[in-house]
Amino acid sequence: MLYTHRDVSFIHLNDSQFLAIACDSCGAIGLKEKDIVMVPPNITGKYTTRVCLMEILSIGATPIGITVNICNEPNPTGNNILKGVMDELSEAGFDIPITISTEKNMETYMTALGITIIGIINKNDILIKELSSGDYIYAIGNPSIGNEVLENQALISDLKILRKVLELEKENIKEVIPVGSSGIKGELDNLNKYRSIKIRFINNLKIDINKSAGPCTVIIAISKSKFKNDLGIPISLIGKII
């Protein structure tokens, strides 16, 4: 049995467990001739891996494997991308099997990458709780894209922030949503497809809810009461469920 919630697909493994699958792609970010955002390829690998990890961890699953599809030559681009992938996995504390493919036939002029992470989770541990009228909706971090990601390190969400949210607000959190290219509003619109919720947004929001958040630089947290903890980065109350 297969079903999808937000950007994660669940496969029924047995009576008590599911496989959880998340993927992300990245193009034109690297050091090749036709790239648009010029950064070292290890940065490309690192942040693309981060997106998938955040998707898997946000629903409560544990990563058990990763595939890295590099649409460029093995060396130097492939090796540098892999360094970023390994760095992010290591910093997150995961030593998991890696399946790798690179482009060995064609010369490429633009960096391109696809990553998939597979996780496992017990049915009763999936972090998708019933939402209710009065629940608070927070945006954690400032949406950033391209070069802004490197410039706004002190203002964006990452794996450490995600884990801090899940730990400090454990009894309060109902759902956590990493925000990517669709932006905060796009993620909430997508959530509505699965949850049929109505949201009243705060007037005069100081955060751009329509802007792309790139490699999950923002986390949406839906909670039953107001946040009580300082996470060290900007936290914006953007609305409530009605």
N, CA, C and O of each residue as an XYZ file, in Angstrom:
968
protein
N       0.842     -1.196      0.000
C       0.000      0.000      0.000
C       0.879      1.250      0.000
O       1.842      1.328      0.763
N       0.562      2.209     -0.835
C       1.334      3.443     -0.955
C       0.417      4.645     -0.755
O      -0.680      4.702     -1.310
N       0.880      5.605      0.043
C       0.171      6.885      0.098
C       1.186      7.995      0.295
O       2.299      7.766      0.770
N       0.785      9.196     -0.075
C       1.681     10.348     -0.010
C       1.085     11.407      0.900
O      -0.111     11.696      0.846
N       1.935     11.977      1.731
C       1.548     13.123      2.556
C       2.589     14.206      2.349
O       3.769     14.004      2.637
N       2.156     15.355      1.849
C       3.067     16.450      1.503
C       4.099     15.943      0.501
O       3.734     15.505     -0.589
N       5.392     15.996      0.857
C       6.453     15.595     -0.070
C       7.057     14.244      0.286
O       8.132     13.899     -0.205
N       6.386     13.485      1.123
C       6.891     12.180      1.549
C       5.913     11.090      1.126
O       4.704     11.206      1.326
N       6.464     10.027      0.535
C       5.647      8.864      0.181
C       5.862      7.767      1.219
O       6.985      7.529      1.663
N       4.777      7.105      1.598
C       4.834      6.032      2.590
C       4.478      4.707      1.923
O       3.491      4.613      1.194
N       5.289      3.691      2.179
C       5.019      2.340      1.686
C       4.817      1.429      2.888
O       5.670      1.352      3.772
N       3.685      0.744      2.914
C       3.373     -0.161      4.019
C       4.347     -1.333      3.992
O       4.383     -2.097      3.028
N       5.141     -1.472      5.060
C       6.174     -2.507      5.120
C       5.665     -3.764      5.809
O       5.860     -4.874      5.313
N       5.022     -3.591      6.936
C       4.408     -4.698      7.671
C       3.298     -4.112      8.551
O       2.899     -2.963      8.363
N       2.807     -4.889      9.497
C       1.670     -4.430     10.299
C       1.978     -3.190     11.127
O       1.065     -2.453     11.499
N       3.256     -2.950     11.419
C       3.580     -1.854     12.335
C       4.532     -0.812     11.762
O       4.806      0.191     12.421
N       5.047     -1.024     10.542
C       6.068     -0.121     10.017
C       5.789      0.319      8.578
O       5.137     -0.377      7.799
N       6.314      1.507      8.264
C       6.272      2.046      6.909
C       7.681      2.416      6.470
O       8.527      2.781      7.286
N       7.916      2.316      5.158
C       9.055      2.997      4.559
C       8.604      4.407      4.199
O       7.480      4.604      3.736
N       9.478      5.387      4.410
C       9.193      6.778      4.041
C      10.229      7.214      3.012
O      11.423      6.982      3.200
N       9.784      7.845      1.927
C      10.676      8.208      0.825
C      10.546      9.691      0.522
O       9.443     10.208      0.340
N      11.697     10.374      0.471
C      11.727     11.797      0.112
C      12.835     12.026     -0.902
O      13.883     11.384     -0.834
N      12.611     12.943     -1.846
C      13.625     13.214     -2.859
C      13.713     14.710     -3.129
O      12.801     15.472     -2.812
N      14.835     15.110     -3.724
C      15.005     16.507     -4.115
C      15.958     16.569     -5.297
O      16.827     15.710     -5.450
N      15.792     17.585     -6.129
C      16.683     17.794     -7.270
C      17.256     19.196     -7.216
O      16.677     20.095     -6.606
N      18.404     19.372     -7.863
C      19.068     20.672     -7.872
C      19.764     20.843     -9.216
O      20.497     19.957     -9.656
N      19.537     21.977     -9.867
C      20.168     22.237    -11.153
C      20.693     23.651    -11.250
O      20.121     24.574    -10.671
N      21.783     23.824    -11.983
C      22.371     25.139    -12.272
C      22.966     25.814    -11.048
O      23.094     27.037    -11.001
N      23.331     25.002    -10.050
C      24.002     25.531     -8.859
C      25.313     24.778     -8.691
O      25.322     23.613     -8.293
N      26.406     25.440     -8.991
C      27.723     24.799     -8.942
C      28.762     25.703     -9.575
O      28.660     26.928     -9.505
N      29.763     25.094    -10.195
C      30.844     25.876    -10.798
C      31.029     25.597    -12.284
O      32.083     25.900    -12.843
N      30.015     25.023    -12.929
C      30.131     24.758    -14.360
C      29.756     25.994    -15.184
O      29.143     26.939    -14.688
N      30.142     25.950    -16.442
C      30.016     27.098    -17.349
C      28.613     27.692    -17.386
O      28.463     28.914    -17.373
N      27.587     26.851    -17.431
C      26.211     27.325    -17.577
C      25.461     27.441    -16.243
O      24.265     27.734    -16.237
N      26.129     27.218    -15.142
C      25.470     27.357    -13.842
C      25.060     28.806    -13.593
O      25.737     29.736    -14.032
N      23.958     28.987    -12.892
C      23.434     30.327    -12.613
C      23.912     30.838    -11.257
O      24.307     31.997    -11.127
N      23.875     29.970    -10.249
C      24.418     30.318     -8.931
C      25.766     29.631     -8.786
O      25.848     28.403     -8.822
N      26.812     30.412     -8.624
C      28.164     29.871     -8.583
C      28.597     29.593     -7.140
O      28.913     30.514     -6.388
N      28.607     28.315     -6.769
C      29.111     27.877     -5.466
C      29.866     26.567     -5.668
O      29.626     25.878     -6.659
N      30.765     26.205     -4.764
C      31.457     24.922     -4.881
C      30.464     23.762     -4.893
O      29.453     23.821     -4.194
N      30.729     22.707     -5.671
C      29.786     21.587     -5.780
C      29.490     20.889     -4.456
O      28.419     20.304     -4.293
N      30.425     20.943     -3.510
C      30.137     20.313     -2.217
C      28.966     21.007     -1.512
O      28.222     20.373     -0.764
N      28.809     22.303     -1.753
C      27.670     23.031     -1.186
C      26.367     22.535     -1.810
O      25.356     22.380     -1.125
N      26.405     22.287     -3.120
C      25.240     21.732     -3.816
C      24.836     20.400     -3.199
O      23.663     20.168     -2.908
N      25.819     19.528     -3.005
C      25.541     18.219     -2.415
C      25.033     18.312     -0.993
O      24.117     17.591     -0.599
N      25.633     19.201     -0.230
C      25.280     19.346      1.186
C      23.829     19.789      1.365
O      23.083     19.194      2.143
N      23.438     20.828      0.647
C      22.103     21.386      0.857
C      21.005     20.529      0.230
O      19.889     20.491      0.747
N      21.300     19.844     -0.869
C      20.298     18.951     -1.454
C      20.048     17.768     -0.527
O      18.914     17.312     -0.382
N      21.106     17.277      0.094
C      20.961     16.215      1.094
C      20.155     16.706      2.284
O      19.311     15.981      2.812
N      20.411     17.927      2.703
C      19.705     18.496      3.856
C      18.195     18.531      3.625
O      17.418     18.226      4.530
N      17.786     18.900      2.421
C      16.352     18.956      2.115
C      15.699     17.602      2.370
O      14.663     17.517      3.029
N      16.312     16.547      1.844
C      15.735     15.206      1.994
C      15.746     14.747      3.446
O      14.775     14.158      3.921
N      16.839     15.013      4.149
C      16.906     14.647      5.562
C      15.812     15.346      6.362
O      15.166     14.732      7.211
N      15.610     16.628      6.087
C      14.597     17.375      6.833
C      13.193     16.857      6.555
O      12.354     16.821      7.455
N      12.934     16.457      5.317
C      11.623     15.888      4.992
C      11.396     14.583      5.758
O      10.315     14.357      6.303
N      12.417     13.729      5.798
C      12.292     12.438      6.479
C      12.169     12.618      7.989
O      11.308     12.010      8.623
N      13.030     13.452      8.559
C      13.027     13.640     10.010
C      11.778     14.368     10.490
O      11.325     14.152     11.615
N      11.219     15.231      9.642
C      10.061     16.026     10.067
C       8.819     15.183     10.309
O       7.920     15.608     11.034
N       8.754     13.994      9.714
C       7.596     13.142      9.955
C       7.919     12.036     10.965
O       7.093     11.162     11.228
N       9.139     12.088     11.531
C       9.499     11.164     12.596
C      10.235      9.917     12.168
O      10.485      9.041     12.996
N      10.594      9.806     10.884
C      11.264      8.607     10.378
C      12.774      8.665     10.605
O      13.336      9.736     10.838
N      13.420      7.507     10.533
C      14.872      7.383     10.648
C      15.448      6.996      9.291
O      15.035      5.980      8.731
N      16.390      7.769      8.737
C      16.982      7.433      7.434
C      17.728      6.099      7.481
O      18.443      5.811      8.441
N      17.553      5.286      6.431
C      18.254      4.002      6.363
C      19.019      3.827      5.054
O      19.758      2.852      4.912
N      18.868      4.735      4.098
C      19.590      4.626      2.834
C      19.420      5.873      1.994
O      18.440      6.603      2.147
N      20.382      6.123      1.094
C      20.345      7.315      0.246
C      20.855      6.977     -1.147
O      21.810      6.215     -1.291
N      20.222      7.541     -2.175
C      20.749      7.459     -3.539
C      21.174      8.852     -3.974
O      20.508      9.842     -3.670
N      22.296      8.917     -4.693
C      22.845     10.185     -5.167
C      23.038     10.077     -6.673
O      23.935      9.372     -7.135
N      22.204     10.769     -7.441
C      22.265     10.739     -8.902
C      22.914     12.023     -9.397
O      22.287     13.083     -9.412
N      24.167     11.919     -9.800
C      24.947     13.076    -10.231
C      24.991     13.096    -11.753
O      25.523     12.176    -12.374
N      24.441     14.130    -12.346
C      24.357     14.210    -13.807
C      25.590     14.894    -14.394
O      25.496     15.644    -15.366
N      26.733     14.627    -13.795
C      28.015     15.203    -14.214
C      29.116     14.161    -14.083
O      28.893     13.068    -13.563
N      30.308     14.514    -14.560
C      31.442     13.591    -14.537
C      31.838     13.218    -13.103
O      31.649     14.008    -12.178
N      32.392     11.999    -12.923
C      32.772     11.559    -11.574
C      33.777     12.479    -10.889
O      33.690     12.711     -9.683
N      34.731     13.002    -11.658
C      35.780     13.838    -11.075
C      36.083     15.029    -11.984
O      36.318     14.832    -13.176
N      36.084     16.254    -11.463
C      36.022     16.589    -10.033
C      34.612     16.829     -9.491
O      34.404     16.770     -8.279
N      33.635     17.101    -10.376
C      32.321     17.524     -9.882
C      31.667     16.465     -9.001
O      31.178     16.767     -7.912
N      31.661     15.223     -9.481
C      31.012     14.156     -8.725
C      31.604     13.972     -7.340
O      30.877     13.878     -6.351
N      32.924     13.921     -7.275
C      33.583     13.728     -5.981
C      33.314     14.886     -5.025
O      33.135     14.678     -3.824
N      33.286     16.095     -5.556
C      33.022     17.253     -4.705
C      31.578     17.268     -4.195
O      31.322     17.609     -3.040
N      30.638     16.895     -5.072
C      29.245     16.784     -4.623
C      29.128     15.740     -3.518
O      28.461     15.965     -2.508
N      29.780     14.597     -3.718
C      29.725     13.525     -2.724
C      30.312     13.955     -1.389
O      29.836     13.538     -0.333
N      31.343     14.787     -1.434
C      31.911     15.290     -0.183
C      30.858     16.064      0.606
O      30.743     15.913      1.823
N      30.089     16.898     -0.104
C      29.029     17.642      0.568
C      27.950     16.736      1.133
O      27.452     16.961      2.236
N      27.588     15.702      0.365
C      26.598     14.732      0.832
C      27.081     14.061      2.116
O      26.348     13.977      3.102
N      28.333     13.584      2.086
C      28.897     12.894      3.241
C      29.033     13.821      4.441
O      28.795     13.410      5.577
N      29.412     15.060      4.195
C      29.541     16.025      5.292
C      28.202     16.236      5.996
O      28.138     16.258      7.226
N      27.133     16.391      5.211
C      25.816     16.635      5.811
C      25.330     15.415      6.584
O      24.776     15.547      7.675
N      25.538     14.221      6.017
C      25.147     12.995      6.720
C      25.920     12.846      8.021
O      25.356     12.485      9.054
N      27.229     13.129      7.962
C      28.078     13.004      9.146
C      27.666     13.990     10.233
O      27.570     13.627     11.405
N      27.422     15.241      9.837
C      27.013     16.258     10.807
C      25.673     15.912     11.446
O      25.410     16.264     12.596
N      24.832     15.218     10.685
C      23.518     14.823     11.206
C      23.584     13.531     12.013
O      22.613     13.153     12.668
N      24.743     12.847     11.964
C      24.930     11.634     12.747
C      24.424     10.368     12.091
O      24.086      9.406     12.782
N      24.365     10.349     10.749
C      23.859      9.178     10.043
C      24.953      8.516      9.206
O      25.579      9.162      8.366
N      25.174      7.239      9.442
C      26.088      6.421      8.644
C      25.230      5.382      7.930
O      24.987      4.296      8.457
N      24.774      5.725      6.723
C      23.824      4.878      6.011
C      24.374      4.507      4.634
O      25.232      5.213      4.103
N      23.888      3.398      4.045
C      24.353      2.994      2.716
C      24.064      4.062      1.661
O      23.016      4.708      1.684
N      25.018      4.236      0.732
C      24.881      5.224     -0.338
C      24.996      4.528     -1.692
O      25.968      3.816     -1.945
N      24.009      4.732     -2.557
C      24.062      4.251     -3.937
C      24.288      5.456     -4.841
O      23.549      6.438     -4.776
N      25.324      5.372     -5.694
C      25.772      6.539     -6.463
C      25.756      6.240     -7.959
O      26.109      5.141     -8.385
N      25.343      7.226     -8.748
C      25.465      7.150    -10.202
C      25.981      8.489    -10.720
O      25.555      9.544    -10.252
N      26.904      8.445    -11.692
C      27.430      9.666    -12.307
C      27.333      9.563    -13.827
O      27.107      8.479    -14.366
N      27.503     10.678    -14.507
C      27.470     10.729    -15.972
C      28.874     10.466    -16.524
O      29.792     11.256    -16.303
N      29.033      9.352    -17.242
C      30.358      8.963    -17.737
C      30.459      9.011    -19.254
O      31.523      8.729    -19.806
N      29.378      9.361    -19.939
C      29.379      9.340    -21.399
C      29.412     10.721    -22.036
O      30.081     10.923    -23.049
N      28.694     11.670    -21.449
C      28.535     12.980    -22.065
C      29.244     14.073    -21.269
O      29.304     14.031    -20.040
N      29.777     15.049    -21.998
C      30.331     16.221    -21.344
C      29.175     17.139    -20.937
O      28.258     17.365    -21.727
N      29.213     17.656    -19.739
C      28.118     18.496    -19.240
C      28.610     19.912    -18.944
O      29.782     20.133    -18.637
N      27.679     20.865    -19.046
C      28.028     22.276    -18.869
C      27.224     22.935    -17.745
O      27.330     24.141    -17.520
N      26.426     22.136    -17.047
C      25.616     22.650    -15.945
C      25.552     21.580    -14.860
O      25.367     20.401    -15.163
N      25.700     21.976    -13.615
C      25.630     21.036    -12.503
C      24.189     20.578    -12.295
O      23.265     21.391    -12.298
N      24.004     19.267    -12.115
C      22.661     18.721    -11.890
C      22.755     17.528    -10.951
O      23.671     16.711    -11.046
N      21.798     17.446    -10.052
C      21.863     16.448     -8.984
C      20.462     16.046     -8.545
O      19.558     16.879     -8.480
N      20.291     14.766     -8.245
C      19.050     14.276     -7.649
C      19.372     13.368     -6.473
O      20.252     12.513     -6.572
N      18.674     13.543     -5.373
C      18.924     12.740     -4.173
C      17.606     12.176     -3.655
O      16.585     12.864     -3.633
N      17.645     10.919     -3.240
C      16.503     10.270     -2.594
C      16.967      9.667     -1.280
O      18.012      9.019     -1.226
N      16.203      9.875     -0.230
C      16.491      9.237      1.056
C      15.300      8.377      1.453
O      14.148      8.802      1.367
N      15.603      7.166      1.887
C      14.587      6.232      2.367
C      14.716      6.120      3.881
O      15.814      5.953      4.411
N      13.591      6.213      4.563
C      13.578      6.072      6.012
C      12.604      4.995      6.436
O      11.851      4.456      5.624
N      12.632      4.694      7.712
C      11.701      3.713      8.270
C      11.055      4.318      9.511
O      11.694      5.062     10.255
N       9.788      3.995      9.727
C       9.078      4.572     10.866
C       7.988      3.625     11.344
O       7.329      2.962     10.544
N       7.809      3.573     12.653
C       6.691      2.829     13.218
C       5.397      3.602     12.977
O       5.366      4.830     13.051
N       4.350      2.871     12.693
C       3.064      3.487     12.352
C       2.600      4.483     13.416
O       2.061      5.539     13.086
N       2.806      4.152     14.669
C       2.316      5.003     15.756
C       3.200      6.222     16.016
O       2.841      7.090     16.811
N       4.353      6.290     15.349
C       5.291      7.393     15.585
C       5.251      8.463     14.499
O       5.977      9.453     14.587
N       4.419      8.283     13.481
C       4.355      9.267     12.401
C       3.845     10.597     12.952
O       2.783     10.663     13.571
N       4.625     11.659     12.715
C       4.286     12.968     13.273
C       3.300     13.701     12.362
O       3.639     14.693     11.716
N       2.087     13.189     12.332
C       0.988     13.827     11.605
C      -0.232     13.724     12.513
O      -0.981     12.749     12.449
N      -0.426     14.729     13.353
C      -1.502     14.701     14.333
C      -2.717     15.476     13.830
O      -2.620     16.290     12.911
N      -3.843     15.208     14.444
C      -5.075     15.897     14.051
C      -4.960     17.388     14.352
O      -4.565     17.786     15.448
N      -5.310     18.203     13.364
C      -5.269     19.653     13.535
C      -6.633     20.161     13.979
O      -7.669     19.616     13.597
N      -6.617     21.230     14.803
C      -7.860     21.727     15.383
C      -7.953     23.240     15.262
O      -6.942     23.928     15.121
N      -9.168     23.744     15.318
C      -9.376     25.188     15.349
C      -8.635     25.779     16.545
O      -8.716     25.259     17.658
N      -7.918     26.866     16.302
C      -7.138     27.490     17.361
C      -5.676     27.131     17.355
O      -4.889     27.763     18.059
N      -5.277     26.126     16.574
C      -3.857     25.773     16.476
C      -3.065     26.929     15.876
O      -3.548     27.640     14.995
N      -1.848     27.104     16.366
C      -0.975     28.187     15.920
C      -0.086     27.716     14.770
O       0.335     26.560     14.733
N       0.192     28.624     13.834
C       1.067     28.314     12.703
C       2.262     29.264     12.737
O       2.111     30.482     12.639
N       3.446     28.681     12.877
C       4.679     29.464     12.950
C       5.559     29.198     11.732
O       5.577     28.093     11.190
N       6.289     30.232     11.314
C       7.356     30.083     10.321
C       8.674     30.318     11.053
O       8.877     31.371     11.657
N       9.555     29.344     10.997
C      10.829     29.408     11.713
C      11.946     29.584     10.695
O      12.198     28.694      9.883
N      12.618     30.738     10.738
C      13.654     31.070      9.768
C      13.144     32.043      8.721
O      11.937     32.245      8.582
N      14.064     32.641      7.990
C      13.726     33.562      6.904
C      13.901     32.873      5.559
O      14.938     32.251      5.330
N      12.919     32.962      4.655
C      13.060     32.321      3.345
C      14.243     32.886      2.574
O      14.370     34.099      2.407
N      15.111     31.986      2.103
C      16.331     32.396      1.394
C      16.559     31.477      0.211
O      16.223     30.294      0.254
N      17.131     32.029     -0.844
C      17.364     31.265     -2.067
C      18.655     31.730     -2.711
O      19.060     32.881     -2.550
N      19.306     30.823     -3.449
C      20.542     31.177     -4.148
C      21.631     31.615     -3.187
O      21.858     30.974     -2.161
N      22.302     32.703     -3.519
C      23.399     33.197     -2.688
C      22.939     33.648     -1.308
O      23.747     33.719     -0.381
N      21.644     33.954     -1.158
C      21.119     34.360      0.148
C      21.315     33.270      1.197
O      21.482     33.562      2.381
N      21.295     32.016      0.758
C      21.415     30.903      1.703
C      22.731     30.984      2.466
O      22.763     30.795      3.682
N      23.816     31.265      1.748
C      25.123     31.365      2.392
C      25.254     32.657      3.186
O      25.959     32.701      4.194
N      24.579     33.706      2.736
C      24.672     35.004      3.410
C      23.840     35.052      4.694
O      24.153     35.815      5.607
N      22.776     34.235      4.766
C      21.817     34.315      5.880
C      21.909     33.132      6.836
O      20.895     32.701      7.384
N      23.108     32.603      7.041
C      23.255     31.401      7.857
C      22.656     31.542      9.256
O      22.133     30.572      9.804
N      22.728     32.727      9.830
C      22.220     32.928     11.194
C      20.706     33.130     11.231
O      20.121     33.278     12.304
N      20.075     33.137     10.052
C      18.648     33.455      9.978
C      17.803     32.323      9.413
O      16.582     32.454      9.318
N      18.431     31.210      9.034
C      17.696     30.147      8.349
C      17.597     28.885      9.200
O      18.400     28.660     10.105
N      16.597     28.074      8.888
C      16.435     26.783      9.552
C      17.405     25.768      8.969
O      17.821     25.875      7.815
N      17.756     24.792      9.776
C      18.585     23.681      9.330
C      18.235     22.469     10.183
O      17.252     22.493     10.924
N      19.032     21.412     10.083
C      18.722     20.191     10.827
C      18.778     20.403     12.337
O      17.981     19.827     13.078
N      19.712     21.221     12.787
C      19.820     21.482     14.227
C      18.564     22.181     14.741
O      18.053     21.856     15.813
N      18.078     23.144     13.963
C      16.857     23.850     14.359
C      15.662     22.900     14.354
O      14.836     22.933     15.265
N      15.572     22.059     13.332
C      14.474     21.092     13.257
C      14.467     20.190     14.484
O      13.425     19.973     15.103
N      15.643     19.668     14.829
C      15.724     18.785     15.990
C      15.396     19.526     17.286
O      14.785     18.962     18.194
N      15.800     20.780     17.363
C      15.513     21.573     18.552
C      14.005     21.786     18.693
O      13.461     21.698     19.793
N      13.339     22.064     17.576
C      11.880     22.226     17.600
C      11.209     20.942     18.089
O      10.342     20.979     18.962
N      11.617     19.813     17.522
C      11.002     18.538     17.873
C      11.280     18.148     19.318
O      10.475     17.459     19.944
N      12.416     18.586     19.847
C      12.778     18.255     21.227
C      12.122     19.202     22.233
O      11.480     18.755     23.183
N      12.286     20.510     22.022
C      11.815     21.484     23.005
C      10.299     21.626     23.020
O       9.697     21.889     24.061
N       9.689     21.448     21.845
C       8.236     21.628     21.744
C       7.528     20.296     21.480
O       6.467     20.258     20.856
N       8.124     19.215     21.959
C       7.639     17.868     21.647
C       6.160     17.674     21.963
O       5.425     17.113     21.151
N       5.721     18.126     23.117
C       4.332     17.910     23.527
C       3.378     18.900     22.876
O       2.159     18.736     22.935
N       3.942     19.927     22.257
C       3.134     21.013     21.704
C       2.912     20.876     20.197
O       1.896     21.327     19.669
N       3.872     20.249     19.507
C       3.879     20.198     18.042
C       2.865     19.193     17.508
O       2.743     18.079     18.017
N       2.139     19.609     16.469
C       1.213     18.710     15.781
C       1.720     18.308     14.400
O       1.465     17.197     13.934
N       2.438     19.217     13.751
C       3.028     18.892     12.448
C       4.152     19.875     12.158
O       4.080     21.056     12.498
N       5.198     19.349     11.514
C       6.343     20.164     11.111
C       6.524     20.003      9.611
O       6.532     18.886      9.095
N       6.671     21.136      8.908
C       6.746     21.104      7.446
C       7.972     21.879      6.972
O       7.993     23.104      7.093
N       8.994     21.210      6.437
C      10.104     21.933      5.813
C       9.602     22.655      4.565
O       8.850     22.088      3.773
N      10.018     23.896      4.395
C       9.537     24.719      3.278
C      10.623     24.852      2.225
O      11.752     25.240      2.527
N      10.270     24.523      0.978
C      11.214     24.615     -0.120
C      10.802     25.645     -1.152
O      10.434     26.770     -0.813
N      10.868     25.250     -2.412
C      10.679     26.197     -3.512
C       9.253     26.720     -3.636
O       9.041     27.767     -4.248
N       8.274     26.024     -3.076
C       6.889     26.492     -3.185
C       6.570     27.600     -2.188
O       5.508     28.215     -2.272
N       7.470     27.861     -1.250
C       7.252     28.920     -0.280
C       6.293     28.518      0.834
O       5.676     27.454      0.783
N       6.177     29.374      1.833
C       5.326     29.087      2.989
C       3.866     28.927      2.572
O       3.208     27.962      2.960
N       3.366     29.867      1.788
C       1.967     29.803      1.338
C       1.723     28.559      0.499
O       0.689     27.906      0.642
N       2.665     28.225     -0.374
C       2.519     27.041     -1.209
C       2.454     25.760     -0.393
O       1.660     24.869     -0.694
N       3.289     25.663      0.643
C       3.274     24.474      1.500
C       1.962     24.365      2.268
O       1.431     23.268      2.444
N       1.442     25.493      2.724
C       0.165     25.460      3.441
C      -0.993     25.131      2.509
O      -1.937     24.445      2.901
N      -0.922     25.620      1.277
C      -1.944     25.257      0.281
C      -1.901     23.755      0.011
O      -2.939     23.107     -0.117
N      -0.683     23.210     -0.073
C      -0.517     21.775     -0.298
C      -1.041     20.979      0.892
O      -1.685     19.943      0.723
N      -0.759     21.470      2.094
C      -1.259     20.798      3.296
C      -2.781     20.753      3.299
O      -3.377     19.771      3.741
N      -3.404     21.809      2.809
C      -4.864     21.882      2.784
C      -5.480     20.777      1.923
O      -6.606     20.346      2.168
N      -4.736     20.325      0.915
C      -5.226     19.241      0.063
C      -5.398     17.949      0.866
O      -6.285     17.143      0.584
N      -4.539     17.769      1.868
C      -4.573     16.547      2.672
C      -5.387     16.708      3.948
O      -5.918     15.731      4.478
N      -5.486     17.949      4.444
C      -6.062     18.168      5.766
C      -7.380     18.940      5.755
O      -8.098     18.933      6.755
N      -7.717     19.610      4.642
C      -8.943     20.418      4.539
C      -9.064     21.400      5.701
O     -10.043     21.386      6.447
N      -8.057     22.244      5.838
C      -8.038     23.223      6.925
C      -8.315     24.628      6.389
O      -8.158     24.894      5.198
N      -8.726     25.511      7.282
C      -8.871     26.924      6.945
C      -7.937     27.727      7.840
O      -7.834     27.470      9.039
N      -7.255     28.706      7.241
C      -6.249     29.470      7.967
C      -6.607     30.951      7.955
O      -6.989     31.502      6.923
N      -6.479     31.581      9.109
C      -6.576     33.036      9.178
C      -5.156     33.573      9.383
O      -4.546     33.364     10.432
N      -4.642     34.269      8.362
C      -3.284     34.799      8.447
C      -3.253     36.089      9.260
O      -4.218     36.853      9.277
N      -2.138     36.314      9.925
C      -1.920     37.543     10.679
C      -1.864     38.730      9.714
O      -1.296     38.616      8.627
N      -2.443     39.852     10.099
C      -2.368     41.059      9.271
C      -0.950     41.623      9.266
O      -0.221     41.521     10.253
N      -0.577     42.216      8.143
C       0.719     42.903      8.011
C       1.901     42.000      8.368
O       2.760     42.365      9.170
N       1.923     40.834      7.765
C       3.031     39.902      7.989
C       4.356     40.535      7.575
O       4.441     41.208      6.548
N       5.382     40.313      8.381
C       6.705     40.848      8.077
C       7.572     39.852      7.309
O       8.700     40.166      6.929
N       7.045     38.667      7.086
C       7.761     37.639      6.346
C       7.036     37.400      5.030
O       5.806     37.414      4.986
N       7.794     37.179      3.955
C       7.212     36.957      2.629
C       6.802     35.493      2.505
O       7.652     34.625      2.305
N       5.510     35.216      2.623
C       5.053     33.830      2.610
C       4.961     33.258      1.200
O       4.712     32.064      1.031
N       5.159     34.099      0.187
C       5.113     33.620     -1.198
C       6.500     33.337     -1.771
O       6.617     32.731     -2.835
N       7.537     33.767     -1.081
C       8.899     33.619     -1.584
C       9.395     32.186     -1.424
O       9.103     31.531     -0.424
N      10.147     31.700     -2.412
C      10.793     30.397     -2.304
C      11.723     30.379     -1.100
O      12.420     31.355     -0.823
N      11.724     29.258     -0.390
C      12.637     29.090      0.741
C      13.823     28.220      0.372
O      14.538     27.733      1.248
N      14.039     28.020     -0.940
C      15.226     27.301     -1.393
C      15.363     25.940     -0.736
O      14.405     25.168     -0.709
N      16.564     25.627     -0.197
C      16.806     24.304      0.399
C      16.302     24.210      1.840
O      17.082     23.990      2.767
N      15.005     24.377      2.012
C      14.361     24.251      3.327
C      14.958     25.201      4.354
O      15.360     24.784      5.440
N      15.012     26.489      4.000
C      15.534     27.487      4.935
C      14.484     27.943      5.944
O      14.784     28.713      6.856
N      13.258     27.468      5.777
C      12.164     27.775      6.706
C      11.477     26.472      7.106
O      11.364     25.539      6.311
N      11.025     26.432      8.350
C      10.201     25.324      8.835
C       8.860     25.895      9.286
O       8.813     26.867     10.041
N       7.778     25.291      8.822
C       6.456     25.605      9.368
C       6.203     24.656     10.535
O       6.380     23.445     10.406
N       5.794     25.203     11.658
C       5.433     24.380     12.813
C       4.005     24.712     13.221
O       3.669     25.873     13.452
N       3.177     23.693     13.307
C       1.797     23.869     13.752
C       1.693     23.312     15.167
O       2.013     22.148     15.411
N       1.243     24.155     16.097
C       1.256     23.774     17.511
C      -0.091     24.066     18.162
O      -0.867     24.892     17.681
N      -0.350     23.371     19.265
C      -1.629     23.566     19.959
C      -1.604     24.781     20.876
O      -2.658     25.277     21.275
N      -0.406     25.269     21.218
C      -0.292     26.480     22.029
C       0.907     27.285     21.547
O       1.653     26.830     20.681
N       1.095     28.472     22.101
C       2.191     29.329     21.665
C       3.541     28.724     22.028
O       3.682     28.039     23.040
N       4.536     28.995     21.175
C       5.893     28.538     21.449
C       6.407     29.187     22.734
O       6.142     30.358     23.008
N       7.140     28.408     23.504
C       7.690     28.906     24.760
C       9.211     29.004     24.731
O       9.814     29.502     25.682
N       9.837     28.537     23.659
C      11.293     28.438     23.626
C      11.913     29.334     22.563
O      11.333     29.559     21.501
N      13.106     29.843     22.872
C      13.902     30.624     21.924
C      14.755     29.659     21.116
O      15.536     28.892     21.680
N      14.609     29.695     19.800
C      15.335     28.771     18.931
C      16.604     29.385     18.354
O      17.368     28.697     17.677
N      16.836     30.660     18.609
C      18.065     31.298     18.145
C      17.996     31.877     16.750
O      18.972     32.462     16.279
N      16.858     31.728     16.069
C      16.648     32.333     14.748
C      15.249     32.943     14.734
O      14.454     32.675     15.635
N      14.932     33.761     13.720
C      13.611     34.402     13.695
C      12.449     33.403     13.698
O      12.461     32.414     12.966
N      11.455     33.680     14.529
C      10.222     32.892     14.578
C       9.054     33.840     14.344
O       8.903     34.832     15.058
N       8.229     33.538     13.349
C       7.106     34.413     13.005
C       5.791     33.666     13.172
O       5.580     32.624     12.552
N       4.908     34.197     14.008
C       3.544     33.677     14.057
C       2.822     34.206     12.823
O       2.629     35.414     12.685
N       2.426     33.308     11.932
C       1.843     33.767     10.669
C       0.333     33.578     10.598
O      -0.320     34.148      9.723
N      -0.233     32.781     11.512
C      -1.670     32.596     11.472
C      -2.156     31.537     12.436
O      -1.387     30.972     13.214
N      -3.467     31.279     12.365
C      -4.088     30.244     13.185
C      -5.078     29.465     12.327
O      -5.605     29.975     11.338
N      -5.316     28.232     12.723
C      -6.344     27.428     12.070
C      -7.699     27.822     12.647
O      -7.851     27.955     13.862
N      -8.682     28.006     11.769
C     -10.006     28.442     12.230
C     -11.049     27.356     11.967
O     -12.224     27.539     12.287
